[in-house]
């Protein structure tokens, strides 16, 4: 049963509903800012989702919008409050990346993606919590402490966009920016009962100035509905020469693709990705029920999986390389505070040889082409987001899944690897509650650059399972 919600009617509305009100001037950005602040004050003590707030900055932006309206277009937010993950720079707002060595760092400039979102009417309310440099599937750090799952505050919300997901589920904001490498948009969405989309690299901005050509870590939208998620993707999309991988806006808005969604597509259902990752019985049963509901819409479901040979070695090699060339390049005074799992991953990256990286990149190409050819027969792949329900807050990562030992802090996130390595869009859609009353999501992986079709399929699934989108009051246990 869905927990109660005692917040305002305004905070419970969808982003699309509220932007409609804003466009018709039936509500003001100032009213929404105060509604967001009130709901955050009510829920933040229980979940610690958005520890850094910037209300004065938000109010100043709302005042500017009175005389200089936001850029018109399909992604216009008209003054809607949003949250930004604490890995993405917002001018004048602390950027800690969840590490003590940056606890007092305040950037002078915003990330180009934030600039785009603000130009299109998004008002930044604050920064959401993340594990240190986004490394991990559980959101905690030594600066702000742990974020807790609103559905059960004894459990973690997933990571690394855990603060974003928890805040959305509790109704603190209507839309949230997150990022994803090893499922960091998808896992928190699955555990918090919201929607999280990992888009193609460049679809929602690009990397940092120092890592402008990175393909693995991407920004993406999080929301309480698929249509809201599409709205935010429209807001995020656009070419910027400062981000060389960024992609221009499509001719047809992503939100329109969701509104036009119809059943009848082809799904490859891969409950364990052909034996690639373990799945506990309860999760298997929930996925099977979701597939049955989807099949009832007239959608074709076939149990099939792409060949994942070499995927584990490829992903873990390139992840370690990325950690060594990212967090591993920070000043020693910053690195001195790193948690052990991050240190270990950086050390593994530094120990790689040129041949290791060469083999991983060649294997990645083979995996991509095998998966691309597999998707010639299907529109999407349906598989788990993760293989087990949300874990206790104090557990950094599960040591086993369905009886199989986990080698390290990313081993249990294997279902995230395929989309990341193949640069495929992937989305987590909530499909129901576990026996313990916590959400579980199902992952849909789309075709290359296929966000529009993926979002349409996600909308059909969302309607078929009927999970609902109303925020909840945190359940304290």
Residue pairs with C-beta under 8 A, 6 or more apart in sequence:
1 433
1 437
2 433
2 468
2 470
2 472
3 151
3 472
3 473
3 475
4 472
4 473
5 12
5 171
5 470
5 471
5 472
5 473
6 473
7 38
7 39
7 42
7 43
7 171
7 471
7 473
8 35
8 38
8 39
10 18
10 27
10 31
10 32
10 35
11 35
11 36
11 38
11 39
11 171
11 172
11 174
11 471
12 171
12 470
12 471
13 21
13 174
14 174
14 224
14 225
14 227
14 228
14 469
15 77
15 80
15 174
15 175
15 223
15 224
15 225
15 228
15 231
15 232
16 225
16 227
16 228
16 231
16 255
18 27
18 32
18 80
18 174
19 76
19 77
19 78
19 80
19 231
21 27
22 28
22 29
22 32
22 77
22 78
22 79
22 80
22 121
23 76
23 78
28 62
28 79
29 61
29 62
29 65
29 78
29 79
29 80
29 81
29 123
30 59
30 62
32 79
32 80
32 81
32 123
33 55
33 58
33 59
33 62
33 81
33 123
33 125
36 81
36 125
36 172
36 173
37 53
37 55
37 125
39 170
39 171
39 172
40 50
40 53
40 125
40 126
40 167
40 172
43 49
43 150
43 167
43 170
43 171
43 172
43 473
43 474
44 50
44 51
44 172
46 148
46 150
46 153
46 474
46 476
47 147
47 148
47 149
47 150
47 153
47 157
47 166
47 167
47 170
47 474
48 129
48 144
48 145
48 146
48 147
48 148
48 163
49 128
49 129
49 147
49 157
49 162
49 163
49 164
49 166
49 167
49 170
49 172
50 83
50 125
50 126
50 127
50 128
50 129
50 163
50 167
50 172
50 173
51 126
51 127
51 129
51 144
51 163
52 86
52 93
52 94
52 96
52 126
52 127
53 125
53 126
54 90
54 92
54 93
54 124
54 125
54 126
54 127
55 125
57 92
57 93
57 124
58 81
58 123
58 124
58 125
61 118
61 123
61 124
62 79
62 123
65 78
65 79
65 121
65 123
69 78
69 121
70 76
70 77
70 78
70 79
70 119
70 120
70 121
71 119
71 120
71 121
73 120
73 234
73 249
74 234
74 249
74 253
74 254
74 255
74 256
75 120
75 231
75 232
75 233
75 234
75 235
75 236
75 237
75 249
75 253
76 120
76 121
76 235
77 117
77 120
77 121
77 122
77 123
77 175
77 231
77 235
78 121
79 121
79 123
80 121
80 122
80 123
80 174
80 175
81 122
81 123
81 124
81 125
81 173
81 174
82 117
82 122
82 123
82 124
82 125
82 173
82 174
82 175
82 176
82 177
82 232
83 124
83 125
83 126
83 127
83 128
83 163
83 164
83 167
83 172
83 173
83 175
83 176
83 177
84 90
84 114
84 124
84 126
84 127
84 128
84 176
84 177
85 127
85 128
85 130
85 134
85 160
85 161
85 163
85 164
85 176
85 177
85 178
85 179
86 95
86 96
86 97
86 98
86 127
86 128
86 129
86 130
86 163
87 95
87 97
87 98
87 130
87 133
87 134
87 160
87 179
88 95
88 111
88 113
88 114
88 177
88 179
88 219
89 95
89 107
89 109
89 110
89 111
89 114
90 107
90 110
90 111
90 114
90 124
90 127
91 107
91 108
91 109
91 110
91 114
92 106
92 107
92 108
93 106
93 107
93 124
93 126
93 127
94 103
94 104
94 105
94 106
94 127
95 102
95 105
95 106
95 107
95 127
96 102
96 103
96 105
96 127
96 141
96 143
96 144
97 130
97 132
97 133
97 134
98 129
98 130
98 131
98 132
98 133
98 134
98 141
98 142
98 143
98 144
99 132
99 133
99 141
99 142
99 143
99 334
99 337
99 338
100 142
100 143
100 337
101 330
101 331
101 333
101 334
101 335
101 336
101 337
102 334
103 143
110 118
111 205
111 208
112 205
112 206
112 240
112 242
112 243
112 246
113 177
113 204
113 205
113 206
113 219
113 236
113 243
114 124
114 177
116 205
116 235
116 236
116 238
116 240
117 124
117 177
117 235
117 236
118 124
120 235
121 235
122 175
122 235
125 172
125 173
128 161
128 162
128 163
128 164
128 167
128 176
128 178
129 139
129 141
129 144
129 147
129 162
129 163
130 139
130 141
130 159
130 160
130 161
130 162
130 163
131 138
131 139
131 140
131 141
131 159
131 160
131 162
132 141
132 142
132 327
132 338
132 339
132 342
133 323
133 326
133 327
133 342
134 159
134 160
134 179
134 181
134 184
134 217
135 160
135 323
135 327
135 339
135 341
135 342
135 345
135 409
136 159
136 160
136 341
136 396
136 397
136 409
137 158
137 159
137 160
137 182
137 183
137 184
137 187
137 386
137 397
137 409
137 410
137 412
137 413
138 146
138 156
138 158
138 159
138 162
138 391
138 393
138 395
138 396
138 397
139 146
139 147
139 156
139 157
139 158
139 159
139 160
139 161
139 162
139 163
139 166
139 188
140 146
140 147
140 156
140 393
140 396
141 339
142 337
142 339
146 156
146 393
147 156
147 157
147 162
147 163
147 166
148 154
148 155
148 156
148 157
148 166
148 393
148 474
149 155
149 156
149 157
149 158
149 166
149 191
149 192
149 390
149 393
149 438
150 157
150 166
150 169
150 170
150 192
150 472
150 473
150 474
150 475
151 169
151 192
151 193
151 390
151 437
151 438
151 439
151 472
151 475
152 390
152 436
152 437
152 438
152 475
152 477
153 393
153 474
153 475
153 476
153 477
154 392
154 393
154 477
155 191
155 390
155 391
155 392
155 393
155 438
156 162
156 191
156 390
156 391
156 392
156 393
156 395
157 163
157 165
157 166
157 169
157 188
157 191
157 192
157 390
158 165
158 183
158 187
158 188
158 189
158 190
158 191
158 192
158 386
158 390
159 184
159 187
159 188
160 179
160 181
160 184
160 188
161 176
161 178
161 179
161 180
161 184
161 185
161 188
161 189
161 196
161 222
162 188
162 192
164 176
164 177
164 178
164 188
164 222
165 176
165 178
165 188
165 189
165 191
165 192
165 194
165 196
165 222
166 188
166 192
167 173
167 176
168 174
168 175
168 176
168 192
168 194
168 222
168 223
168 224
168 471
169 192
169 193
169 194
169 224
169 471
169 472
170 471
170 472
170 473
170 474
171 471
171 472
174 223
174 224
174 228
175 221
175 222
175 223
175 228
175 231
175 232
176 221
176 222
176 223
177 219
177 220
177 221
177 222
177 232
177 236
178 184
178 185
178 188
178 196
178 219
178 220
178 221
178 222
179 185
179 217
179 218
179 219
179 220
180 186
180 196
180 198
180 217
180 218
180 220
180 416
180 420
181 216
181 217
181 218
181 319
181 322
181 420
182 315
182 319
182 410
182 413
182 416
182 417
182 420
183 198
183 385
183 386
183 413
183 415
183 416
185 196
185 197
185 198
185 220
185 222
185 428
186 196
186 198
186 385
186 416
186 426
186 427
186 428
186 441
186 443
187 385
187 386
187 413
187 416
187 428
188 194
188 196
188 222
189 195
189 196
189 222
189 385
189 428
189 430
189 441
190 196
190 385
190 386
190 428
190 430
190 439
190 440
190 441
190 442
190 443
191 386
191 389
191 390
191 438
191 439
191 440
191 441
192 439
193 430
193 439
193 441
193 467
194 222
194 223
194 224
194 430
195 222
195 223
195 224
195 225
195 226
195 228
195 229
195 427
195 428
195 429
195 430
195 458
195 462
196 220
196 221
196 222
196 229
196 427
196 428
196 441
197 220
197 221
197 222
197 229
197 233
197 425
197 426
197 427
197 428
197 451
197 454
197 455
198 218
198 220
198 419
198 420
198 425
198 426
198 427
199 218
199 219
199 220
199 221
199 233
199 425
199 451
200 218
200 247
200 423
200 424
200 425
200 448
200 449
200 451
201 214
201 215
201 218
201 245
201 423
202 218
202 243
202 245
202 246
202 247
203 218
203 220
203 233
203 236
203 237
203 247
203 425
203 449
203 451
204 218
204 219
204 220
204 221
204 233
204 236
204 237
205 219
205 236
205 240
205 243
205 246
206 212
206 240
206 242
206 243
206 244
206 245
206 246
207 213
207 214
207 217
207 243
207 245
209 242
210 326
210 329
211 217
211 325
211 326
212 242
212 243
212 244
212 245
213 244
213 245
214 322
215 245
215 423
216 318
216 319
216 322
216 420
216 421
217 322
219 236
220 233
220 236
221 229
221 230
221 232
221 233
221 235
221 236
222 229
222 232
223 229
223 231
223 232
224 469
224 471
225 462
225 469
226 258
226 427
226 429
226 455
226 458
226 459
226 462
227 255
227 258
227 259
227 459
229 427
229 455
229 458
230 253
230 254
230 255
230 257
230 258
230 455
231 254
231 255
233 254
233 451
233 455
234 249
234 253
234 254
234 255
237 247
237 248
237 249
237 250
237 254
238 246
238 247
238 248
238 249
239 246
239 247
239 248
240 246
247 449
250 452
252 452
254 451
254 452
254 455
257 452
257 453
257 455
257 456
258 455
258 456
258 458
258 459
260 456
261 455
261 456
261 457
261 459
261 460
262 456
262 460
263 294
263 297
263 298
263 299
263 460
264 298
264 299
264 300
265 299
265 300
265 379
265 380
265 453
265 456
265 457
265 460
266 299
266 300
266 302
266 377
266 378
266 379
266 380
267 291
267 294
267 299
267 300
267 301
267 302
267 378
267 379
267 380
267 381
267 382
267 457
268 302
268 303
268 304
268 305
268 306
268 374
268 375
268 377
268 378
268 380
268 381
268 382
269 287
269 291
269 301
269 302
269 303
269 304
269 382
269 383
270 303
270 304
270 305
270 306
270 381
270 382
270 383
271 279
271 284
271 287
271 288
271 303
271 383
271 384
272 278
272 279
272 305
272 383
272 384
272 387
273 305
273 306
273 308
273 383
273 414
273 415
273 418
274 305
274 306
274 307
274 308
276 305
276 308
276 311
276 312
276 414
277 384
277 387
277 401
277 414
277 415
278 387
278 401
278 402
278 403
278 404
279 287
279 384
279 387
279 388
279 401
279 402
280 387
280 388
280 389
280 401
280 402
281 402
282 389
282 434
282 435
283 384
283 386
283 387
283 388
283 389
283 440
286 431
286 432
286 434
286 440
286 442
287 382
287 383
287 384
287 431
287 442
289 431
289 432
290 382
290 431
290 432
290 442
290 461
290 464
290 465
291 301
291 382
293 464
293 465
294 301
294 382
294 460
294 461
294 464
294 465
295 301
296 464
297 460
297 463
297 464
299 460
301 382
302 378
304 374
304 377
304 378
305 381
305 383
306 370
306 371
306 374
306 375
306 381
306 418
307 367
307 370
307 371
307 374
308 367
308 418
309 367
310 363
310 366
310 367
311 367
311 417
311 418
311 421
312 414
312 417
313 360
313 363
314 360
314 363
314 364
314 367
314 421
315 417
315 420
315 421
316 348
316 410
317 352
317 356
317 357
317 359
317 360
318 357
318 360
318 361
318 364
318 421
319 345
319 410
320 345
320 346
320 348
320 349
320 352
321 349
321 352
321 357
321 360
322 349
323 342
323 345
323 346
323 348
323 349
324 346
324 348
324 349
324 350
324 352
325 349
327 335
327 338
327 342
327 346
328 335
328 346
328 349
328 350
335 343
335 346
338 346
341 396
341 397
341 408
341 409
344 408
345 408
345 409
345 410
364 421
364 422
367 418
367 421
367 422
368 421
368 422
368 423
371 418
371 422
371 424
372 422
372 447
372 448
374 381
375 381
375 447
375 448
379 446
379 447
379 453
379 457
380 444
380 445
380 446
380 447
380 453
380 454
380 457
381 418
381 444
381 445
382 442
382 443
382 444
382 445
383 415
383 442
383 443
383 445
384 415
384 442
384 443
385 415
385 416
385 428
385 440
385 441
385 442
385 443
386 412
386 413
386 415
387 401
387 402
387 412
387 414
387 415
388 398
388 401
388 402
388 412
389 434
389 436
389 438
389 440
390 438
391 397
391 398
396 409
397 406
397 408
397 409
397 411
397 412
398 406
398 412
399 405
399 406
400 406
401 412
406 412
415 443
416 426
418 424
418 445
419 425
419 426
419 443
419 445
422 448
423 448
424 445
424 446
424 447
424 448
424 450
425 445
425 446
425 449
425 450
425 451
425 454
426 443
426 444
426 445
426 446
426 454
427 443
427 444
427 446
427 454
427 455
427 458
428 441
428 442
428 443
429 441
429 442
429 444
429 458
429 461
429 462
429 465
429 467
430 439
430 440
430 441
430 462
430 465
430 467
431 440
431 441
431 442
431 461
431 465
431 467
432 439
432 440
432 465
432 467
433 439
433 440
434 440
437 475
439 467
442 461
444 454
444 457
444 458
444 461
445 454
446 453
446 454
446 457
447 453
447 454
